[in-house]
């Protein structure tokens, strides 16, 4: 999985998809996750980084990350490797 390469993402978490004209905003954790996705980090690596930086347990980090991935996919902000 990877972040749609056409996205424009600001340092403050503002996301613009030029393909659709849609814009979104995310919080600090969402921006952190997107930055890790851009670095091609695996889901497991991202979970480890969330646990380390945001004082959350692994189970909740995994669930919340799965939910965030589903949201990113629904808005075409994240694509599977074969897309």
Helices and strands as residue ranges (DSSP letters): E 2-3, E 7-9, E 14-17, E 22-25, H 28-38, H 43-54, H 58-74, E 78-79
